[in-house]
Amino acid sequence: MRLRSNNRYGWYVAFVLLIGFTFSFIDRQVLNLLVVPIQNDLNITDTQISALQGLAFVLTYVGLCIPIGRLIDKSHRVTVMIIGLLIWSIATIACGFSKNYVSMFIARMGIGAGESTVHPGSISILGDYFDSNKIASPMSIYLLGPYLGAGIAMIFGAQVLDWTSQMDNVIIFPLIGEIAPWQLTFIAVGLPGILIAGLFLTIREPQRKIQESESIEVPSFSKVIQYIKNNWEVYGAIIIGNSCLIILLYGLQSWVPTMLLRVYEWDLVQSGRVYGSIAMLAGSAGVLSGPFVLRYMSKINVNAPHFKLAIIGITMATFSLVLLPFQPNVNIALVFVTMASFFVTLPLAGTSSAMVIVSPNRIRGVITGIYVVVTSVFGLVLGPFLVASSTDFIFQDTNAVAKSLALVSVLVGPVGIFFMFKGINSFGEIKNV
């Protein structure tokens, strides 16, 4: 039986998916605040730790997202996601038992592999539990995950750093033996995933909503690519335009704690706690506000409100970051960081909803996989890299992090706005293969 878009169970599913998405980001991001103790124990360089942060995770995450999306279109989605959840949780625990660099690298690859199931599966399931004109609000609930997860990881990691500074270098556990505090952190954040996998068992696989104009067969991959080409302006806005938002977002998440450390001389514990709170609260507020703004824009008959809201978000986030380097007072600087964190997330529920609206059911998983691959490559790689490169090679000053964030926003923001403008005119004219 097809569930109505306003039923309570659909909202329950959205909250369960939010829990899974949140813990995926906690497991993914907690490494960022455990860098120093990991380096000391494993005797590894900055380059090696950066490979654990990015390359090891991205290799499997990006490599598997499209095949997983294809699997999501063809098979039982909840089962695929439960398997993925167990894989990344066990891999996170394995990070805690790693005794050398190679084992840690392999474990990080396992986290990327498991987490590649999250977004394609969740977007596809939500698209079948909610009608297209009602999906923005539950989508915003689900999309709280990255900001809750990143914030909790920062705050929790900061607490671990504070805790470990007051205790011995190792902890003795029965049967397990010696465990360093950073290892215990990985084990602690990985274990809840096994319980969450049990929670996912309560999700009923929804009936797929197949439009009369759609084939019940899963189209070939070449037809999927042709469909995207036929509607390149819309998908350019959804994928490339949105990637510009993700670049700004990951630039913020990667370098604001370091900016507080270098420019304003805060310690890492304080930086993690304060920025973690900002990322969690401002990011969540932006995601939750998006559907309300979309509804208002639709009410006053704004054409393609998903993309026009994105233009507002990119413009205001860019404006906030441009002003950041000119703030001698840390509290004023944090106001602009908060503004940027809010506006960079404001459009995300809308652009994700637009992807559901324009993508036929039987190709929604693989298109979401393509979206995740592109935004991950842009966000996870270019976001931190562009800021770091600007600091190292343009400004040649380690204290110029805020200037680098401003420069990257000036270069990337207009590109995102361009693609969003291109998508506005084509949003109502979807062309089939």
C-alpha positions in Angstrom: 0.0 0.0 0.0 1.3 3.4 -0.9 1.7 5.7 2.1 0.2 9.2 2.1 2.8 12.0 2.1 1.5 13.4 5.4 1.5 10.2 7.4 3.4 9.9 10.7 5.3 6.8 9.6 6.9 8.6 6.7 8.2 11.2 9.2 9.5 8.5 11.4 11.5 7.1 8.5 12.9 10.6 7.9 14.1 10.8 11.5 15.6 7.3 11.4 17.5 8.2 8.2 18.7 11.4 10.0 20.2 9.3 12.8 22.0 7.1 10.3 23.3 10.1 8.3 24.4 11.9 11.5 26.4 9.0 12.8 28.0 8.5 9.3 29.4 12.0 9.6 30.5 11.5 13.2 32.5 8.4 12.2 33.9 10.2 9.1 34.9 13.5 10.8 36.1 12.5 14.3 39.6 11.8 12.9 40.1 15.5 12.2 40.5 16.4 15.9 42.6 13.3 16.8 45.4 14.1 14.3 48.2 14.9 16.8 47.8 11.7 19.1 47.4 9.5 16.0 50.6 11.0 14.4 52.5 10.5 17.7 51.5 6.9 18.1 51.7 5.8 14.5 54.7 8.0 13.7 53.3 9.4 10.5 53.7 12.7 8.6 51.2 15.4 7.8 50.9 14.1 4.3 50.1 10.6 5.5 47.5 11.9 7.9 45.9 13.9 5.1 45.6 10.8 3.1 43.7 9.2 5.9 41.4 12.2 6.1 40.7 12.4 2.4 42.2 9.9 0.0 41.5 6.7 1.9 37.9 7.6 2.4 37.2 9.1 -1.0 38.7 6.2 -2.9 35.9 3.8 -1.9 33.2 6.4 -1.2 33.4 8.0 -4.7 34.3 4.7 -6.4 31.2 2.9 -5.1 28.5 5.6 -5.1 27.4 5.1 -8.7 27.4 1.3 -8.5 25.6 1.5 -5.2 23.1 3.9 -6.7 22.5 1.4 -9.5 21.9 -1.3 -6.9 19.5 1.0 -5.0 17.4 1.4 -8.2 17.3 -2.4 -8.7 17.0 -4.0 -5.3 15.8 -3.8 -1.7 17.1 -0.4 -0.5 16.8 -0.8 3.2 18.8 -4.0 3.1 21.6 -2.3 1.1 21.7 0.5 3.7 21.8 -1.8 6.7 24.7 -3.7 5.2 26.5 -0.4 4.5 25.8 0.8 8.0 27.3 -2.3 9.6 30.4 -2.1 7.3 31.2 1.5 8.2 30.6 1.0 11.9 32.8 -2.1 12.0 35.5 -0.2 10.0 35.3 2.7 12.5 35.9 0.3 15.4 38.7 -1.2 13.4 40.4 2.3 13.3 40.4 2.0 17.1 42.3 -1.3 16.9 44.8 -0.1 14.3 48.4 -0.4 15.3 50.0 0.9 12.1 49.4 3.2 9.1 48.4 0.5 6.6 45.7 -1.0 8.9 44.3 2.5 9.6 44.2 3.3 5.8 42.3 0.1 5.1 39.9 0.8 7.9 39.2 4.3 6.5 38.5 2.8 3.1 36.0 0.6 4.8 34.2 3.6 6.3 34.0 5.2 2.8 32.6 1.9 1.3 29.9 1.6 3.9 28.9 5.3 3.8 28.5 5.2 0.0 25.1 3.5 0.6 23.6 6.4 2.8 22.7 9.2 0.4 21.5 7.2 -2.7 19.3 5.0 -0.5 17.9 7.8 1.6 17.0 10.1 -1.3 15.3 7.2 -3.1 13.3 6.1 -0.1 12.2 9.6 0.9 11.1 10.2 -2.7 8.7 7.3 -2.4 7.3 8.2 1.1 6.6 11.9 0.2 5.0 13.6 -2.8 7.3 16.0 -4.7 5.4 19.1 -3.4 5.8 17.9 0.2 9.3 16.5 0.2 11.4 19.6 1.1 10.5 19.5 4.8 11.4 15.8 5.4 14.4 16.3 3.2 15.6 19.2 5.5 15.2 16.9 8.5 17.4 14.2 6.8 19.9 16.8 5.7 20.6 17.9 9.2 22.8 14.9 9.5 26.1 16.4 8.2 25.8 19.4 10.4 24.8 17.6 13.5 27.5 14.9 12.8 30.3 17.4 12.1 29.4 19.5 15.1 29.2 16.5 17.5 32.5 15.1 16.1 34.2 18.5 16.7 32.8 18.9 20.2 33.3 15.3 21.2 36.9 15.3 19.7 37.6 18.5 21.6 36.4 16.9 24.8 38.6 13.9 24.2 41.6 16.1 23.7 40.8 17.9 27.0 40.3 14.6 28.7 43.5 12.9 27.5 45.6 15.9 28.5 44.8 15.0 32.1 45.4 11.2 32.0 47.9 8.6 31.2 48.9 7.8 27.6 47.1 4.4 27.6 44.1 2.8 29.1 44.1 -0.9 30.2 41.0 -2.9 29.3 40.4 -6.6 30.4 41.0 -9.0 27.5 41.8 -6.1 25.1 44.9 -4.8 26.8 46.4 -1.3 26.2 44.2 1.2 24.3 45.3 4.8 23.7 42.6 7.4 24.3 42.3 8.2 20.6 41.7 4.5 19.9 39.0 4.4 22.5 37.3 7.4 20.8 37.0 5.5 17.5 35.6 2.4 19.2 33.1 4.6 21.2 31.7 6.3 18.1 31.7 3.1 16.0 29.7 0.9 18.4 26.4 2.8 18.2 26.2 2.0 14.5 25.4 -1.6 15.3 22.4 -0.5 17.3 21.4 1.9 14.6 21.4 -1.0 12.1 18.8 -2.6 14.3 16.8 0.6 14.2 16.9 0.5 10.3 15.2 -2.9 10.5 12.0 -1.0 11.4 12.0 0.9 8.1 9.5 -0.7 5.7 10.6 -0.8 2.1 8.2 1.7 0.3 6.4 0.9 -2.9 8.2 2.7 -5.8 6.2 5.5 -7.3 6.4 4.9 -11.0 4.8 7.5 -13.2 2.6 6.4 -16.1 5.2 7.9 -18.5 8.0 5.9 -16.9 9.1 2.4 -17.8 9.0 -0.1 -14.9 12.3 -1.5 -16.2 15.6 0.1 -15.0 17.1 2.0 -17.9 20.6 1.3 -19.1 23.4 3.5 -17.8 23.8 5.0 -21.3 20.1 6.1 -21.2 20.7 7.7 -17.7 23.6 9.7 -19.2 21.5 10.7 -22.2 18.7 11.8 -19.9 21.2 14.0 -17.9 22.5 15.4 -21.2 19.0 16.2 -22.4 18.4 18.2 -19.2 22.0 19.4 -18.7 21.0 22.9 -17.5 18.8 21.6 -14.7 21.4 19.0 -13.7 24.2 21.5 -14.1 22.4 23.6 -11.4 21.7 20.6 -9.2 25.2 19.0 -9.5 27.7 21.7 -10.5 26.0 24.7 -8.9 25.4 22.8 -5.7 29.1 21.6 -5.7 30.1 25.3 -5.4 28.0 25.4 -2.2 29.7 22.3 -1.0 33.2 23.7 -1.7 32.4 26.7 0.5 30.9 24.4 3.2 34.0 22.1 3.4 36.3 25.0 3.2 34.6 26.4 6.3 34.6 23.1 8.1 38.2 22.3 7.3 39.9 25.6 8.0 37.8 27.7 10.5 39.3 25.8 13.6 42.8 26.4 12.2 41.9 30.1 11.6 40.9 30.5 15.2 44.1 28.8 16.3 46.5 30.8 14.1 44.8 34.2 13.7 43.1 34.6 17.1 45.5 32.4 19.1 42.8 30.1 20.5 43.7 26.6 21.6 42.5 23.6 19.7 40.0 22.5 22.4 38.3 25.9 22.5 38.3 26.1 18.7 36.7 22.6 18.4 34.0 23.3 21.0 33.0 26.8 19.7 33.2 26.0 15.9 31.5 22.6 16.5 28.6 24.4 18.2 28.4 27.0 15.3 28.5 24.3 12.6 25.8 22.3 14.4 23.4 25.1 15.3 23.9 27.5 12.3 24.1 24.7 9.8 21.0 23.0 11.2 19.1 26.3 11.3 19.9 26.9 7.6 18.7 23.5 6.5 15.5 23.7 8.5 14.7 27.2 7.3 15.0 26.3 3.6 11.6 24.6 3.3 9.8 27.5 4.9 11.4 30.0 2.5 10.6 27.7 -0.4 7.0 27.5 0.6 6.8 31.3 0.8 8.4 31.7 -2.6 6.0 29.1 -4.1 3.1 30.9 -2.5 4.0 34.1 -4.3 4.5 32.2 -7.5 8.3 32.5 -7.8 9.5 30.4 -10.7 12.0 27.6 -9.9 12.3 28.7 -6.2 14.8 25.9 -5.5 17.4 27.5 -7.7 16.6 31.1 -6.8 17.0 30.3 -3.1 20.3 28.8 -3.9 21.4 32.0 -5.6 20.5 33.9 -2.4 22.4 31.4 -0.3 25.6 31.5 -2.4 25.5 35.3 -2.6 25.1 35.8 1.2 27.7 33.1 2.1 30.2 34.7 -0.3 29.4 38.1 1.2 30.0 36.8 4.7 33.3 35.2 3.9 34.6 38.2 1.9 34.2 40.3 5.1 35.8 37.7 7.3 39.5 38.8 6.9 38.8 42.3 8.0 37.6 41.4 11.5 40.3 42.1 14.2 37.8 41.0 16.9 37.3 37.2 17.1 33.6 37.6 18.2 32.8 39.7 15.1 34.6 37.1 13.0 32.5 34.4 14.5 29.4 36.3 13.6 30.4 36.2 9.9 31.4 32.5 10.2 27.9 31.9 11.6 26.3 33.8 8.8 28.3 31.8 6.2 27.4 28.5 7.9 23.7 29.4 7.8 23.5 30.6 4.2 25.6 27.9 2.7 23.1 25.3 4.0 19.9 27.3 3.4 19.4 26.0 -0.2 20.4 22.4 0.3 17.0 20.9 1.1 15.6 22.7 -2.0 18.3 21.5 -4.4 18.0 17.9 -3.1 14.2 18.1 -3.5 14.7 19.4 -7.1 16.8 16.3 -7.8 13.9 14.1 -6.7 11.4 16.1 -8.7 13.2 15.9 -12.0 14.6 12.4 -11.7 12.4 9.4 -12.7 12.1 6.8 -9.9 14.1 4.1 -11.7 17.2 6.2 -12.2 17.0 8.3 -9.0 19.5 6.1 -7.1 22.2 6.2 -9.8 21.7 10.0 -10.4 22.0 10.6 -6.7 25.2 8.5 -6.9 26.6 10.7 -9.6 25.6 13.8 -7.6 27.4 12.4 -4.5 30.5 11.6 -6.6 30.8 15.0 -8.1 30.0 17.0 -5.0 32.4 14.8 -3.0 35.2 15.3 -5.4 34.6 19.0 -5.5 33.8 19.4 -1.8 36.1 16.9 0.0 39.0 17.6 -2.4 38.7 21.1 -3.7 37.2 22.7 -0.6 40.1 22.2 1.7 42.7 22.2 -1.1 41.8 25.6 -2.6 42.0 27.3 0.8 45.3 25.6 1.7 46.8 26.4 -1.7 45.8 30.0 -1.5 47.4 30.3 2.0 50.6 28.5 0.8 51.2 29.8 -2.7 49.2 33.1 -3.1 49.4 34.8 0.3 52.4 32.7 1.5 51.4 33.3 5.1 50.1 30.7 7.5 48.0 33.4 9.2 46.2 34.3 6.0 43.5 31.5 6.3 40.6 34.0 6.5 41.9 35.8 3.4 42.1 32.4 1.6 38.5 31.6 2.6 37.5 35.0 1.2 39.4 34.5 -2.1 38.0 31.0 -2.7 34.4 32.3 -2.1 34.9 35.1 -4.6 36.2 32.7 -7.3 33.7 29.8 -6.6 30.5 31.7 -5.7 29.9 33.3 -9.1 30.3 29.9 -10.8 27.6 28.5 -8.6 25.3 31.5 -9.3 25.9 31.1 -13.1 24.8 27.4 -13.1 21.8 28.2 -10.9 20.6 30.9 -13.3 21.0 28.4 -16.2 18.7 25.9 -14.3 15.9 28.4 -13.6 14.7 28.6 -17.2 14.8 24.9 -17.8 13.3 23.6 -14.5 9.8 23.3 -15.9 10.9 21.8 -19.3 12.2 18.3 -18.5 13.0 16.3 -21.7 12.9 12.5 -21.7 15.4 10.3 -23.5 
